[in-house]
Amino acid sequence: MKKVYKNAEQAIFDVEDNSTIMLGGFGLCGIPENLISALVKRGTRGLTCISNNAGVDDFGIGLLLKTKQVRKMISSYVGENAEFERQLLNNELEVELIPQGTLAERCRAAGAGIPAFYTPSGVGTEIAQNKEKRIFDGKTFILETAFKSDFAFIKAWKGDTLGNLVYKGTARNFNPMMATAGKITIVEVEHLVEVGELDPNEIHTPNIYVNRIFEGQNYEKRIEKITTQ
């Protein structure tokens, strides 16, 4: 089965309107930049995006929000994007805010084949509305379901032609969990190497989860906030 593609444009050939996509990253770190840019160019609309955050106005998912290609945003933190705020306040965007740990676990559960789980996060808040509640050892929990996504867009540091992946530093973040959870996982890497060049003991995501992979280009690697003193 062919996994290696020339570029992002070729790798997303079947991403259609109204798709649900998981996007790895945390803040501006570990963002699948090439895939997002290709999606903007493709013009795919009505997207549901699952991501820890909504990027910034001119980078990451913010580019898809700017072109109004996103119908629904499922996120944990969205405070750095003015366009997101404008669309939300003007009822132009459907938004589901989720505690960060719950978002991570809904990704992990999807990859593990677990349909739902109980968590205390969100009990007593709007998050718990219309959700099943149960008491365990005197403590209230709510039922959360695993995500369902058509695609997972993943950014890794290195990958081989079979799809084994290595992440670097904090760019690891949500990428490994989301890589296991998409029906089709598409990966961009900074360095694409031949099989056997990666140390088996250092592989974070095994190739069984990866459907497509390509070597990306022109990574910005932005810093969200710079502290000088």
Buried (B, 14 or more C-beta within 10 A) or exposed (E): EEBBBEBBBEBBEEBEEEBBBBBBBBBBBBBBBBBBBBBBEBEBBEBBBBBBBBBBBEBBBBBBBBEEBBBBBBBBBBEBBEBBBEBBEEEEBEBEBBBBEBBBBBBBBBBBEEEEBBBEBBBEEEBBEEEEEEEEEEEEBBEBBBBBBBBBBBBBBBBBBBBBBBBBEEBBBBBBBBBBBBEBBBBBBBEBBEEEEBEEEEBBBBBEBBBBBBBBEEEEEBEEEEEEE
